[in-house]
Amino acid sequence: MEIRDTTFGSAPSYSLEIVLETTSADDLTRFKKVCIAVSILENLYTIYGIDESHLKSSNEDGSTINLRTENALIVSPFNEFKTVFVECLNTVKSLFSNYKIVPVAISAMTIEGLQVRYLDKLTGVTIYNALFNQFLEFRNLKNLLGEKSFGYTDWEL
């Protein structure tokens, strides 16, 4: 298991990823990891798992191309992500007791006109981008695994 700091200069959060598994074959590498981000804008955090693949290829001119795809987004404790996900959740709750989790379903939402200073793109900016960072892209929301409503209970009155 490897822990990587993913805090990024002007992004409004502290973040890290815990690499659970790395599998490589030829030019393809697959990662399974749990990611945590704690916002510095508001008392909010997020935790999710991700199964992603990286493919190295070459252009005709010989330059290297790195392609990345998200195979699945894990939105709650689920299968091989469960143990570390729960440990991370408990740790964040103990360190930031007055913080609330932002469910991934809410993080994926866009707000028309929302702009984030550290992103070049001007459209499709998500709540996740505004609160945390640029590392999670919601390209394929059909590949969500786990309890879709995970984290909503933090918001109940």
DSSP file (Angstrom, degrees, kcal/mol; ACC not computed):
  #  RESIDUE AA STRUCTURE BP1 BP2  ACC     N-H-->O    O-->H-N    N-H-->O    O-->H-N    TCO  KAPPA ALPHA  PHI   PSI    X-CA   Y-CA   Z-CA
    1    1 A M              0   0    0      0, 0.0     2,-0.4     0, 0.0    19,-0.2   0.000 360.0 360.0 360.0 135.5    0.0    0.0    0.0
    2    2 A E  E     -A   19   0A   0     17,-1.5    17,-3.3     2,-0.0     2,-0.5  -0.974 360.0-151.0-125.9 137.3    1.3    3.4   -1.0
    3    3 A I  E     -A   18   0A   0     -2,-0.4     2,-0.4    15,-0.2    15,-0.2  -0.937  15.9-169.7-109.2 126.8    0.1    6.8    0.2
    4    4 A R  E     -A   17   0A   0     13,-3.1    13,-2.3    -2,-0.5     2,-0.5  -0.958  21.3-131.3-119.5 131.3    0.5    9.7   -2.2
    5    5 A D  E     +A   16   0A   0     -2,-0.4    11,-0.3    11,-0.2    -2,-0.0  -0.686  26.1 175.5 -75.6 124.7    0.0   13.4   -1.4
    6    6 A T        +     0   0    0      9,-2.0    10,-0.2    -2,-0.5    -1,-0.1   0.192  26.3 138.7-116.6  14.6   -2.2   14.9   -4.1
    7    7 A T        -     0   0    0      8,-0.8     2,-0.5     1,-0.1     7,-0.1  -0.425  40.7-153.9 -60.9 131.8   -2.6   18.4   -2.7
    8    8 A F    >   -     0   0    0      5,-0.3     3,-2.4    -2,-0.1     5,-0.3  -0.955  21.0-106.3-122.5 123.5   -2.3   20.7   -5.6
    9    9 A G  T 3  S+     0   0    0     -2,-0.5    -1,-0.1     1,-0.3    -2,-0.0   0.534 108.2  13.7  -2.4 -82.8   -1.1   24.4   -5.4
   10   10 A S  T 3  S+     0   0    0    108,-0.1    -1,-0.3     2,-0.1   108,-0.2   0.410  94.9 115.6 -97.9   3.1   -4.2   26.5   -5.9
   11   11 A A  S <  S-     0   0    0     -3,-2.4     2,-1.4     1,-0.1   122,-0.1  -0.502  73.2-121.8 -70.3 142.3   -6.9   23.8   -5.4
   12   12 A P  S    S+     0   0    0      0, 0.0    28,-2.4     0, 0.0    29,-0.6  -0.220  79.2  60.0 -85.9  49.6   -9.0   24.5   -2.3
   13   13 A S  E    S- B   0  39A   0     -2,-1.4     2,-0.4    26,-0.3    -5,-0.3  -0.992  73.2-118.7-160.1 164.6   -8.3   21.2   -0.4
   14   14 A Y  E     + B   0  38A   0     24,-2.3    24,-2.9    -2,-0.3     2,-0.3  -0.931  47.1 174.3-101.5 136.5   -5.8   18.9    1.2
   15   15 A S  E     + B   0  37A   0     -2,-0.4    -9,-2.0    22,-0.2    -8,-0.8  -0.980  18.4 172.8-147.6 158.0   -5.9   15.6   -0.6
   16   16 A L  E     -AB   5  36A   0     20,-2.3    20,-2.6    -2,-0.3     2,-0.4  -0.974  17.2-143.1-154.1 163.2   -4.3   12.2   -0.8
   17   17 A E  E     -AB   4  35A   0    -13,-2.3   -13,-3.1    -2,-0.3     2,-0.6  -0.994   6.8-149.4-132.8 143.1   -4.7    8.8   -2.4
   18   18 A I  E     -AB   3  34A   0     16,-3.1    16,-2.2    -2,-0.4     2,-0.7  -0.946  16.2-144.7-111.9 113.0   -4.0    5.4   -1.0
   19   19 A V  E     +AB   2  33A   0    -17,-3.3   -17,-1.5    -2,-0.6    14,-0.3  -0.685  20.8 177.2 -82.4 115.2   -3.0    2.9   -3.7
   20   20 A L  E     +     0   0A   0     12,-2.7     2,-0.3    -2,-0.7    13,-0.2   0.826  65.8   4.3 -84.7 -36.0   -4.4   -0.5   -2.8
   21   21 A E  E     - B   0  32A   0     11,-1.7    11,-2.3   -19,-0.1     2,-0.4  -0.991  53.2-167.8-155.9 139.4   -3.2   -2.4   -5.8
   22   22 A T  E     - B   0  31A   0     -2,-0.3     2,-0.4     9,-0.2     9,-0.2  -0.996  10.5-177.5-130.4 127.1   -1.1   -1.8   -8.9
   23   23 A T  E     - B   0  30A   0      7,-2.5     7,-3.2    -2,-0.4     2,-0.4  -0.992   5.4-172.1-126.4 127.7   -1.2   -4.4  -11.8
   24   24 A S  E     + B   0  29A   0     -2,-0.4     2,-0.3     5,-0.2     5,-0.2  -0.944  14.3 167.9-124.1 142.7    1.0   -4.0  -14.9
   25   25 A A  E >   - B   0  28A   0      3,-2.6     3,-2.4    -2,-0.4     2,-0.1  -0.883  66.9 -50.8-150.3 117.2    1.2   -5.8  -18.1
   26   26 A D  T 3  S-     0   0    0     -2,-0.3    -1,-0.1     1,-0.3     0, 0.0  -0.351 124.6 -14.3  54.2-120.2    3.1   -4.5  -21.1
   27   27 A D  T 3  S+     0   0    0     -2,-0.1    29,-2.6    -3,-0.1     2,-0.5   0.282 120.0  90.3 -96.3  11.2    2.0   -0.8  -21.6
   28   28 A L  E <   -BC  25  55A   0     -3,-2.4    -3,-2.6    27,-0.2     2,-0.4  -0.925  49.2-178.9-113.6 128.8   -1.1   -1.1  -19.4
   29   29 A T  E     -BC  24  54A   0     25,-2.7    25,-3.1    -2,-0.5     2,-0.4  -0.993   9.1-160.0-126.0 132.5   -1.2   -0.3  -15.7
   30   30 A R  E     -BC  23  53A   0     -7,-3.2    -7,-2.5    -2,-0.4     2,-0.4  -0.938   7.8-166.4-114.5 132.8   -4.3   -0.7  -13.5
   31   31 A F  E     -BC  22  52A   0     21,-3.0    21,-2.5    -2,-0.4     2,-0.5  -0.930  11.7-166.9-118.9 140.5   -4.6    1.1  -10.2
   32   32 A K  E     +BC  21  51A   0    -11,-2.3   -12,-2.7    -2,-0.4   -11,-1.7  -0.998  29.7 156.4-120.7 124.9   -7.1    0.6   -7.4
   33   33 A K  E     -BC  19  50A   0     17,-2.4    17,-2.8    -2,-0.5     2,-0.5  -0.976  40.7-132.6-148.4 158.5   -7.1    3.4   -4.8
   34   34 A V  E     -BC  18  49A   0    -16,-2.2   -16,-3.1    -2,-0.3     2,-0.4  -0.958  28.1-158.6-111.5 132.1   -9.0    5.2   -2.2
   35   35 A C  E     -BC  17  48A   0     13,-3.5    13,-2.0    -2,-0.5     2,-0.4  -0.885   8.9-171.1-116.7 142.9   -9.0    9.0   -2.4
   36   36 A I  E     +BC  16  47A   0    -20,-2.6   -20,-2.3    -2,-0.4     2,-0.4  -0.993   4.0 179.6-130.9 138.0   -9.7   11.6    0.3
   37   37 A A  E     -BC  15  46A   0      9,-2.1     9,-2.3    -2,-0.4     2,-0.5  -0.993   9.4-163.7-138.5 134.8  -10.0   15.4   -0.1
   38   38 A V  E     -BC  14  45A   0    -24,-2.9   -24,-2.3    -2,-0.4     7,-0.2  -0.975  22.9-131.1-118.7 119.6  -10.8   17.9    2.7
   39   39 A S  E     -B   13   0A   0      5,-2.3     5,-0.3    -2,-0.5   -26,-0.3  -0.365  12.6-161.5 -70.8 144.9  -12.0   21.3    1.6
   40   40 A I  S    S+     0   0    0    -28,-2.4   -27,-0.2    91,-0.4    -1,-0.1   0.404  88.8  64.3 -99.3  -1.3  -10.4   24.5    3.0
   41   41 A L  S    S-     0   0    0    -29,-0.6     2,-0.3    90,-0.4    -1,-0.1   0.804 117.9  -3.8 -86.9 -33.5  -13.4   26.5    1.9
   42   42 A E  S    S-     0   0    0     89,-0.2     2,-2.5     2,-0.2    -1,-0.3  -0.939  88.0 -82.0-154.1 165.9  -16.0   24.9    4.1
   43   43 A N  S    S+     0   0    0     -2,-0.3    57,-2.2    -3,-0.1     2,-0.3  -0.434  86.4 118.7 -78.4  70.5  -16.2   22.0    6.6
   44   44 A L  E     + d   0 100A   0     -2,-2.5    -5,-2.3    -5,-0.3     2,-0.3  -0.954  35.4 175.2-137.2 151.3  -16.6   19.4    4.0
   45   45 A Y  E     -Cd  38 101A   0     55,-2.0    57,-2.7    -2,-0.3     2,-0.3  -0.948  12.3-151.3-147.1 167.8  -14.7   16.3    2.8
   46   46 A T  E     -C   37   0A   0     -9,-2.3    -9,-2.1    -2,-0.3     2,-0.4  -0.993   5.4-170.8-141.7 149.3  -15.1   13.5    0.3
   47   47 A I  E     +C   36   0A   0     -2,-0.3     2,-0.3    55,-0.3   -11,-0.2  -0.996  19.0 152.9-136.9 135.2  -13.9    9.9    0.1
   48   48 A Y  E     -C   35   0A   0    -13,-2.0   -13,-3.5    -2,-0.4     2,-0.3  -0.984  33.6-128.2-154.7 159.8  -14.2    7.6   -2.9
   49   49 A G  E     -CE  34  74A   0     25,-2.9    25,-2.8    -2,-0.3     2,-0.4  -0.799  22.4-163.6-106.8 155.1  -12.5    4.7   -4.5
   50   50 A I  E     -CE  33  73A   0    -17,-2.8   -17,-2.4    -2,-0.3     2,-0.6  -0.998  15.8-162.1-143.1 138.0  -11.4    4.5   -8.0
   51   51 A D  E     +CE  32  72A   0     21,-2.5    20,-2.5    -2,-0.4    21,-1.7  -0.977  32.6 166.6-114.3 113.8  -10.4    1.7  -10.4
   52   52 A E  E     -CE  31  70A   0    -21,-2.5   -21,-3.0    -2,-0.6     2,-0.4  -0.912  26.7-146.4-134.3 158.0   -8.4    3.2  -13.3
   53   53 A S  E     -CE  30  69A   0     16,-2.6    16,-2.4    -2,-0.3     2,-0.4  -0.954   4.7-159.8-124.2 143.2   -6.2    2.2  -16.1
   54   54 A H  E     -CE  29  68A   0    -25,-3.1   -25,-2.7    -2,-0.4     2,-0.5  -0.987   8.7-166.7-121.5 129.4   -3.2    3.9  -17.7
   55   55 A L  E     -CE  28  67A   0     12,-3.0    12,-3.0    -2,-0.4     2,-0.5  -0.970   7.6-152.9-119.7 127.3   -2.1    3.0  -21.2
   56   56 A K  E     + E   0  66A   0    -29,-2.6     2,-0.3    -2,-0.5    10,-0.2  -0.852  27.8 157.9 -97.1 132.4    1.2    4.1  -22.7
   57   57 A S  E     - E   0  65A   0      8,-2.7     8,-3.2    -2,-0.5     2,-0.4  -0.849  31.9-119.1-141.8 176.8    1.3    4.4  -26.4
   58   58 A S  E     - E   0  64A   0     -2,-0.3     6,-0.2     6,-0.3     5,-0.1  -0.967  14.3-133.4-127.5 141.7    3.4    6.2  -29.1
   59   59 A N    >   -     0   0    0      4,-3.1     3,-1.8    -2,-0.4     6,-0.0  -0.312  39.7 -99.6 -75.5 169.7    2.5    8.7  -31.8
   60   60 A E  T 3  S+     0   0    0      1,-0.3    -1,-0.1     2,-0.1    -2,-0.0   0.811 125.9  57.5 -61.4 -29.1    3.8    8.2  -35.3
   61   61 A D  T 3  S-     0   0    0      2,-0.1    -1,-0.3     1,-0.0     3,-0.1   0.446 122.1-107.4 -82.6   1.2    6.5   10.8  -34.5
   62   62 A G  S <  S+     0   0    0     -3,-1.8    -2,-0.1     1,-0.3     2,-0.1   0.336  74.1 137.8  92.9  -7.5    7.7    8.5  -31.6
   63   63 A S        -     0   0    0      1,-0.1    -4,-3.1    -5,-0.1    -1,-0.3  -0.402  56.7-108.5 -73.0 152.2    6.4   10.8  -28.8
   64   64 A T  E     -E   58   0A   0     -6,-0.2     2,-0.4    -3,-0.1    -6,-0.3  -0.593  25.8-160.6 -86.5 139.4    4.7    9.0  -25.9
   65   65 A I  E     -E   57   0A   0     -8,-3.2    -8,-2.7    -2,-0.3     2,-0.6  -0.973   2.3-159.7-115.6 131.6    1.0    9.3  -25.2
   66   66 A N  E     -E   56   0A   0     -2,-0.4     2,-0.4   -10,-0.2   -10,-0.2  -0.956  10.2-169.6-112.4 115.6   -0.4    8.5  -21.8
   67   67 A L  E     -E   55   0A   0    -12,-3.0   -12,-3.0    -2,-0.6     2,-0.4  -0.872   1.3-169.0-106.7 136.8   -4.1    7.6  -21.8
   68   68 A R  E     +E   54   0A   0     -2,-0.4     2,-0.4   -14,-0.2   -14,-0.2  -0.974   6.0 178.5-126.5 138.0   -6.1    7.3  -18.6
   69   69 A T  E     -E   53   0A   0    -16,-2.4   -16,-2.6    -2,-0.4     2,-0.7  -0.999  27.6-130.0-139.2 144.4   -9.6    5.9  -18.1
   70   70 A E  E     -E   52   0A   0     -2,-0.4   -18,-0.3   -18,-0.2     3,-0.1  -0.828  19.9-176.2 -90.8 115.6  -11.7    5.5  -15.0
   71   71 A N  E     -     0   0A   0    -20,-2.5     2,-0.3    -2,-0.7   -19,-0.2   0.881  69.8  -6.8 -77.4 -39.9  -13.1    1.9  -15.0
   72   72 A A  E     -E   51   0A   0    -21,-1.7   -21,-2.5     2,-0.0     2,-0.5  -0.987  55.2-143.2-157.1 146.8  -15.2    2.4  -11.9
   73   73 A L  E     -Ef  50 144A   0     70,-2.4    72,-2.7    -2,-0.3     2,-0.6  -0.972  19.3-149.5-113.0 120.6  -15.9    5.0   -9.3
   74   74 A I  E     -Ef  49 145A   0    -25,-2.8   -25,-2.9    -2,-0.5    72,-0.2  -0.825  15.3-178.4 -97.3 117.5  -16.5    3.4   -5.8
   75   75 A V        +     0   0    0     70,-2.7    29,-0.3    -2,-0.6    71,-0.2   0.407  63.7  11.9-101.9   0.1  -18.9    5.6   -3.9
   76   76 A S  S    S-     0   0    0     69,-0.5     2,-0.2    73,-0.0   -27,-0.1  -0.951 107.2 -52.7-160.2 172.1  -19.1    3.7   -0.6
   77   77 A P  S    S+     0   0    0      0, 0.0     2,-0.3     0, 0.0    70,-0.2  -0.397  73.6 161.4 -55.8 122.6  -17.4    0.9    1.3
   78   78 A F    >>  -     0   0    0     -2,-0.2     3,-2.2     1,-0.1     4,-0.5  -0.977  45.5 -50.8-155.6 130.5  -17.5   -1.9   -1.4
   79   79 A N  G >4 S-     0   0    0     -2,-0.3     3,-1.6     1,-0.3     4,-0.4  -0.040 123.1  -0.2  43.1-128.5  -15.7   -5.1   -2.0
   80   80 A E  G 34 S+     0   0    0      1,-0.3     4,-0.3     2,-0.1    -1,-0.3   0.615 135.3  56.2 -68.6 -11.6  -11.9   -4.8   -2.0
   81   81 A F  G <> S+     0   0    0     -3,-2.2     4,-2.6     1,-0.1    -1,-0.3   0.613  84.9  89.1 -87.8 -15.4  -12.1   -1.1   -1.2
   82   82 A K  H <X S+     0   0    0     -3,-1.6     4,-2.7    -4,-0.5     5,-0.2   0.883  82.9  47.0 -57.0 -52.9  -14.3   -1.6    1.9
   83   83 A T  H  > S+     0   0    0     -4,-0.4     4,-2.2     1,-0.2    -1,-0.2   0.939 118.9  38.8 -59.9 -51.7  -11.6   -2.0    4.7
   84   84 A V  H  > S+     0   0    0     -4,-0.3     4,-2.8     2,-0.2     5,-0.2   0.884 114.2  55.9 -68.0 -38.0   -9.5    1.0    3.7
   85   85 A F  H  X S+     0   0    0     -4,-2.6     4,-2.5     2,-0.2    -2,-0.2   0.939 110.6  44.3 -57.8 -48.8  -12.5    3.1    2.8
   86   86 A V  H  X S+     0   0    0     -4,-2.7     4,-2.6    -5,-0.2     5,-0.2   0.899 112.8  51.5 -65.5 -41.6  -14.0    2.5    6.3
   87   87 A E  H  X S+     0   0    0     -4,-2.2     4,-2.2    -5,-0.2    -1,-0.2   0.918 112.3  46.7 -60.6 -43.4  -10.6    3.2    8.0
   88   88 A C  H  X S+     0   0    0     -4,-2.8     4,-2.8     2,-0.2     5,-0.2   0.922 111.6  51.3 -64.2 -44.1  -10.3    6.4    6.1
   89   89 A L  H  X S+     0   0    0     -4,-2.5     4,-2.4    -5,-0.2    -2,-0.2   0.926 111.9  46.4 -58.8 -47.2  -13.8    7.5    6.9
   90   90 A N  H  X S+     0   0    0     -4,-2.6     4,-1.8     2,-0.2    -1,-0.2   0.886 112.9  50.1 -64.3 -39.5  -13.3    6.8   10.6
   91   91 A T  H  X S+     0   0    0     -4,-2.2     4,-2.2    -5,-0.2     5,-0.2   0.935 112.0  46.3 -65.2 -46.9  -10.0    8.7   10.6
   92   92 A V  H  X S+     0   0    0     -4,-2.8     4,-2.8     1,-0.2    -2,-0.2   0.918 111.9  51.8 -62.9 -42.9  -11.4   11.8    8.8
   93   93 A K  H  < S+     0   0    0     -4,-2.4    -1,-0.2    -5,-0.2    -2,-0.2   0.864 111.7  47.0 -62.2 -35.7  -14.4   11.8   11.2
   94   94 A S  H  < S+     0   0    0     -4,-1.8     3,-0.4    -5,-0.2    -1,-0.2   0.865 118.4  40.1 -75.2 -35.2  -12.1   11.7   14.2
   95   95 A L  H  < S+     0   0    0     -4,-2.2     2,-0.3     1,-0.2    -2,-0.2   0.821 128.7  30.4 -80.6 -31.9   -9.8   14.4   13.0
   96   96 A F  S >< S+     0   0    0     -4,-2.8     3,-1.9    -5,-0.2    -1,-0.2  -0.593  71.4 165.7-127.2  67.1  -12.6   16.7   11.5
   97   97 A S  T 3  S+     0   0    0     -3,-0.4    -1,-0.1     1,-0.3    -2,-0.1   0.736  75.0  48.8 -63.6 -25.8  -15.5   15.9   13.8
   98   98 A N  T 3  S+     0   0    0     -3,-0.1    -1,-0.3     2,-0.1     2,-0.3   0.188  92.2 102.2-100.0  18.3  -17.6   18.9   12.6
   99   99 A Y    <   -     0   0    0     -3,-1.9     2,-0.4    -6,-0.2   -55,-0.2  -0.703  59.8-144.0 -98.9 152.9  -17.1   18.2    8.9
  100  100 A K  E     -d   44   0A   0    -57,-2.2   -55,-2.0    -2,-0.3     2,-0.3  -0.895  16.8-118.4-115.7 146.4  -19.7   16.6    6.6
  101  101 A I  E     -d   45   0A   0     -2,-0.4   -55,-0.2   -57,-0.2    53,-0.1  -0.606  19.5-138.6 -79.0 141.5  -19.1   14.2    3.7
  102  102 A V        -     0   0    0    -57,-2.7   -55,-0.3    -2,-0.3    50,-0.1  -0.906  25.5-126.2 -98.7 112.8  -20.2   15.4    0.3
  103  103 A P    >>  -     0   0    0      0, 0.0     4,-2.4     0, 0.0     3,-1.0  -0.262  15.1-121.9 -58.2 145.1  -21.8   12.4   -1.5
  104  104 A V  H 3> S+     0   0    0     46,-0.3     4,-1.9   -29,-0.3     5,-0.1   0.841 111.6  62.6 -58.5 -34.4  -20.3   11.7   -4.8
  105  105 A A  H 34 S+     0   0    0     43,-0.4    -1,-0.3    45,-0.2     4,-0.2   0.855 109.2  41.0 -60.9 -33.9  -23.7   12.1   -6.5
  106  106 A I  H X4 S+     0   0    0     -3,-1.0     3,-1.6     1,-0.2    21,-0.4   0.880 109.8  58.4 -78.8 -40.3  -23.7   15.7   -5.3
  107  107 A S  H 3< S+     0   0    0     -4,-2.4    21,-2.4     1,-0.3    20,-0.4   0.825 101.2  57.7 -56.3 -32.4  -20.0   16.2   -6.2
  108  108 A A  T 3< S+     0   0    0     -4,-1.9    -1,-0.3    -5,-0.2    -2,-0.2   0.612  84.5 106.8 -76.4 -12.8  -20.8   15.3   -9.8
  109  109 A M    <   -     0   0    0     -3,-1.6    18,-2.4    -4,-0.2     2,-0.3  -0.340  58.4-147.3 -70.3 147.7  -23.4   18.0  -10.2
  110  110 A T  B     -G  126   0B   0     16,-0.2     2,-0.5    17,-0.1    16,-0.2  -0.826   0.6-149.4-110.5 154.5  -22.6   21.1  -12.3
  111  111 A I    >   -     0   0    0     14,-0.9     3,-2.5    -2,-0.3    14,-0.2  -0.992  29.7-111.8-123.7 123.4  -23.8   24.6  -11.8
  112  112 A E  T 3  S+     0   0    0     -2,-0.5     3,-0.1     1,-0.3    11,-0.1  -0.301 102.6  13.7 -57.0 128.8  -24.3   26.8  -14.8
  113  113 A G  T 3  S+     0   0    0      1,-0.3    -1,-0.3     9,-0.2     2,-0.3   0.329  87.3 145.0  88.3  -6.7  -21.7   29.6  -14.8
  114  114 A L    <   -     0   0    0     -3,-2.5    11,-0.4    11,-0.2     2,-0.4  -0.478  25.5-176.3 -66.9 128.0  -19.5   28.0  -12.1
  115  115 A Q        -     0   0    0     -2,-0.3     2,-0.5    -3,-0.1     7,-0.1  -0.961  16.2-154.0-127.4 147.2  -15.9   28.7  -12.8
  116  116 A V    >   -     0   0    0      5,-0.4     3,-1.9    -2,-0.4    14,-0.1  -0.985  15.3-139.6-123.9 125.3  -12.8   27.6  -10.9
  117  117 A R  T 3  S+     0   0    0     -2,-0.5    -1,-0.1     1,-0.3  -106,-0.1   0.809  99.4  50.3 -54.3 -38.0   -9.7   29.6  -11.0
  118  118 A Y  T 3  S+     0   0    0   -108,-0.2     2,-0.4    -3,-0.1    -1,-0.3   0.423  97.3  80.7 -89.3   3.2   -7.3   26.7  -11.3
  119  119 A L    <   -     0   0    0     -3,-1.9    -3,-0.2     2,-0.1     6,-0.0  -0.895  63.1-153.0-110.1 140.2   -9.1   25.0  -14.2
  120  120 A D  S    S+     0   0    0     -2,-0.4    -1,-0.1     2,-0.0     2,-0.1   0.822  72.9  89.9 -75.2 -32.2   -8.7   26.0  -17.8
  121  121 A K        -     0   0    0      1,-0.1    -5,-0.4     3,-0.1    -2,-0.1  -0.393  56.0-166.7 -72.0 144.4  -12.1   24.7  -18.8
  122  122 A L        +     0   0    0     -7,-0.1     2,-0.3    -2,-0.1    -9,-0.2   0.482  68.1  51.4-108.6  -6.6  -15.0   27.1  -18.5
  123  123 A T  S    S+     0   0    0      1,-0.1     3,-0.1   -11,-0.1   -11,-0.1  -0.924  98.2  30.8-129.3 156.7  -17.9   24.7  -18.8
  124  124 A G  S    S+     0   0    0     -2,-0.3     2,-0.3     1,-0.2    -1,-0.1   0.704  70.6 162.2  73.2  19.9  -18.8   21.5  -17.0
  125  125 A V        -     0   0    0    -11,-0.4   -14,-0.9   -14,-0.2    -1,-0.2  -0.585  27.0-145.9 -73.2 130.6  -17.2   22.5  -13.8
  126  126 A T  B  >  -G  110   0B   0     -2,-0.3     4,-1.9   -16,-0.2   -16,-0.2  -0.480  24.4-112.5 -96.7 165.7  -18.5   20.3  -11.0
  127  127 A I  H  > S+     0   0    0    -18,-2.4     4,-2.3   -20,-0.4     5,-0.3   0.884 120.6  58.8 -59.6 -38.5  -19.2   20.9   -7.3
  128  128 A Y  H  >>S+     0   0    0    -21,-2.4     4,-3.0   -19,-0.3     5,-0.6   0.937 104.6  49.4 -55.5 -48.2  -16.3   18.5   -6.7
  129  129 A N  H  45S+     0   0    0    -22,-0.3    -1,-0.2     1,-0.2    -2,-0.2   0.901 111.9  48.4 -59.2 -42.3  -14.0   20.8   -8.7
  130  130 A A  H  <5S+     0   0    0     -4,-1.9    -1,-0.2     1,-0.2    -2,-0.2   0.860 121.9  33.1 -68.6 -36.3  -15.1   23.9   -6.8
  131  131 A L  H  <5S+     0   0    0     -4,-2.3   -90,-0.4    -5,-0.1   -91,-0.4   0.789 134.9   5.0 -90.7 -30.1  -14.7   22.3   -3.3
  132  132 A F  T  <5S-     0   0    0     -4,-3.0     2,-0.3     1,-0.3    -3,-0.2   0.720  99.5 -65.7-124.1 -79.0  -11.8   20.0   -3.7
  133  133 A N      < -     0   0    0     -5,-0.6    -1,-0.3  -122,-0.1     3,-0.2  -0.887  41.6 -89.1-166.4-168.2   -9.6   19.7   -6.8
  134  134 A Q  S    S+     0   0    0     -2,-0.3    -5,-0.1     1,-0.1    -4,-0.0   0.321  89.8  96.7-102.6   5.8   -9.4   18.6  -10.5
  135  135 A F  S    S+     0   0    0   -129,-0.1     2,-0.6     1,-0.1    -1,-0.1   0.724  70.0  67.1 -78.3 -21.6   -8.5   15.0  -10.1
  136  136 A L        -     0   0    0     -3,-0.2     2,-0.5     2,-0.0    -7,-0.1  -0.880  60.6-174.3-105.8 120.7  -11.9   13.4  -10.3
  137  137 A E        -     0   0    0     -2,-0.6     2,-1.0    -9,-0.0     3,-0.3  -0.932  18.9-147.8-111.4 135.3  -13.7   13.5  -13.7
  138  138 A F        +     0   0    0     -2,-0.5     3,-0.4     1,-0.2    -2,-0.0  -0.483  47.4 138.0-100.6  62.9  -17.2   12.3  -13.9
  139  139 A R  S    S+     0   0    0     -2,-1.0     2,-0.4     1,-0.3    -1,-0.2   0.848  74.4  27.4 -76.3 -35.2  -17.0   11.0  -17.5
  140  140 A N    >   +     0   0    0     -3,-0.3     3,-1.6     1,-0.1    -1,-0.3  -0.714  59.5 171.4-134.1  84.0  -18.9    7.8  -17.0
  141  141 A L  G >  S+     0   0    0     -2,-0.4     3,-0.6    -3,-0.4    -1,-0.1   0.511  72.4  76.7 -73.3  -2.7  -21.4    7.9  -14.2
  142  142 A K  G 3  S+     0   0    0      1,-0.2    -1,-0.3    -3,-0.1     2,-0.1   0.707  84.0  67.0 -75.0 -19.4  -22.8    4.6  -15.2
  143  143 A N  G <   +     0   0    0     -3,-1.6   -70,-2.4   -73,-0.1     2,-0.4  -0.123  68.6 134.1 -97.0  37.7  -19.8    2.9  -13.7
  144  144 A L  E <   -f   73   0A   0     -3,-0.6     2,-0.4   -72,-0.2   -70,-0.2  -0.735  35.6-165.7 -85.7 133.4  -20.6    3.8  -10.0
  145  145 A L  E     +f   74   0A   0    -72,-2.7   -70,-2.7    -2,-0.4   -69,-0.5  -0.957  46.3  26.0-119.9 140.4  -20.2    0.9   -7.6
  146  146 A G  S    S-     0   0    0     -2,-0.4     2,-0.7   -72,-0.2   -68,-0.1  -0.613 107.3 -18.9 109.9-170.4  -21.5    0.9   -4.0
  147  147 A E    >   -     0   0    0     -2,-0.2     3,-2.0   -70,-0.2    -2,-0.1  -0.641  53.7-155.4 -78.6 110.6  -24.4    2.6   -2.3
  148  148 A K  T 3  S+     0   0    0     -2,-0.7   -43,-0.4     1,-0.3    -1,-0.2   0.764  92.1  50.5 -60.4 -28.0  -25.4    5.6   -4.4
  149  149 A S  T >  S+     0   0    0    -45,-0.1     3,-2.1   -44,-0.1     4,-0.3   0.273  77.9 142.2 -95.4  12.5  -26.9    7.5   -1.4
  150  150 A F  T <   +     0   0    0     -3,-2.0   -46,-0.3     1,-0.3   -45,-0.2  -0.312  68.5  20.9 -58.0 128.7  -23.8    7.0    0.8
  151  151 A G  T >  S+     0   0    0    -48,-0.1     3,-1.2   -47,-0.1     4,-0.3   0.178  87.7 109.6 100.3 -15.5  -23.2   10.1    2.9
  152  152 A Y  G X   +     0   0    0     -3,-2.1     3,-1.9     1,-0.3     4,-0.3   0.817  67.7  68.1 -63.1 -29.3  -26.7   11.6    2.7
  153  153 A T  G >  S+     0   0    0     -4,-0.3     3,-1.2     1,-0.3    -1,-0.3   0.783  87.5  67.2 -64.1 -24.4  -27.3   10.8    6.4
  154  154 A D  G <  S+     0   0    0     -3,-1.2    -1,-0.3     1,-0.2    -2,-0.2   0.736 101.7  49.7 -62.1 -20.7  -24.7   13.5    7.3
  155  155 A W  G <  S+     0   0    0     -3,-1.9    -1,-0.2    -4,-0.3    -2,-0.2   0.429  83.5 111.8-102.1  -1.8  -27.1   16.0    5.9
  156  156 A E    <         0   0    0     -3,-1.2    -3,-0.0    -4,-0.3     0, 0.0  -0.488 360.0 360.0 -73.5 143.7  -30.3   14.9    7.7
  157  157 A L              0   0    0     -2,-0.2    -1,-0.1     0, 0.0    -4,-0.0   0.436 360.0 360.0 -85.4 360.0  -31.6   17.3   10.3
